Amino acid sequence: MTMRGIRGAATVDENSKEKIWQTARLLVTEILSQNELRAENLGAIIFSTTEDLTAAFPSSAIRQLPALRLVPLFDTREPAVENSLPLCIRVLILADTDKAQNKIHHVYLGGAKNLRPDLETS
């Protein structure tokens, strides 16, 4: 198996704990599903959020999922770049997989679909 980085991003409708957690869970579960991954395949999940998301940590939503409770999680803040996509959660999942790099499914949801059309395969 090889360690691969799997990217994803999604926008939320509002800066609320419920929306941030709902979106983080959807994003991570969709990436895991599309790439046929289980918790034991995961090295770490790294989240970043835009500066306008202050109501909750995305990793706190993932920590609530029993299957993923032992996976190392990390949150960080995106730099405030002019004209960047607002209300956005980005994720990088480090996972062991037998899939070739060109077979990895990166997932972009909602307003984030246009961030990396070259990577998006969902």
N, C-alpha and C positions, 0 to 999 in steps of 0.2 A: 504494500500500500504506500501511497505517496500523500504527503500533506498538501492540500489545495486551499486556496483562499476563495471563498464564495461571497460575492457582493450582493447587496440589495439596498433598497431605499423605499420609503413610502412617506406620503404626506398625511397629516392629521387635519381634521376639520377645525379643531380648536385646541387651545392650550389647557387641557384638563387631564387629570390623572387617568380617568376612565378612557379617554380617547387615545392617550399615549400608550397605555397598557394594552388596549385592544389592538392598536396598530402594530405594536412591537410583537405581540403574540402571533398575529396573522402573518407578519413578515417572516418571522423565524420558522413557524410551522410550515409555511409554504416553501421556503428554501429547503428545509429538511425533507419534506415530502417529494419535491421535484428532483432532489438529488439522492433519494433513497438512503438517507442517513439516520443513524440512531445516536443516542447520547454518548455511547461508548466510542463513537467515531470522532467526537468533537474535542479539539484541543483548547479552544476558547471562542467566545463570542464577544466582539468589540462593537459597541454602539457609539455613534456620535449624533448630536442633535444641534439644530440651529439655535441661535441665542434666544429666540422667541418661545422656545419650549422650556418652561421652568416649573411646571406643575408636578413632574414626576420623572424618575429615572426609568428608561426603557428596560434596563436589566432587572428592575424590581418585579416587572411583570413576568419575566422568564423564570426568575427565582421561585415563583409561585407554582410552576409546573413541576410536579414530582419527578418526572423522568429526567429533567434537566437541572435538578437542584445541586448536583456536584460539578457541573461544568463551570470553569472559571469565566466570570463575566466582568466587563469593564465598560464604563461610560465616560465620554469626554465631550467637550463642547467644540463645535465647528468654529473656525474663525469667522468674524463678521465681514463677509465679502460683499461689496456693493452689487446689487441686482441678483443676488443668489436666491435660490428657491426657499421661500419661507415655510415654517411649520413642517420641517423635514427631519425624519429619522433615517440615518444610514447605518448599515451593519456590515461587518466583515466577520464571516465565520471561518475559522481554521479547522479543517476536517481531514481525517484520513479517508482516502477513497481509492478504488481501483480505476476510477473514471479518468480518461484522458482530459487534459485541460480544455480541449474544444468540445467536450461533452458535458461540462459543468453548466448547470442552469442558474444563472443570476436572475434575481427577481426584483422588479421595479413596479410599484403599485401606485395608484392614484396619480397625483400631480408629478410624481417622481419618474413616471414612465419615459419622459423625454431626457432624463439626465445622461443616460448611457445607452442609446439605442443600438450601439455596436455590441453591447454585452447582453442585453435583455433577450431572454429566450422564453419567457413565460407567456 
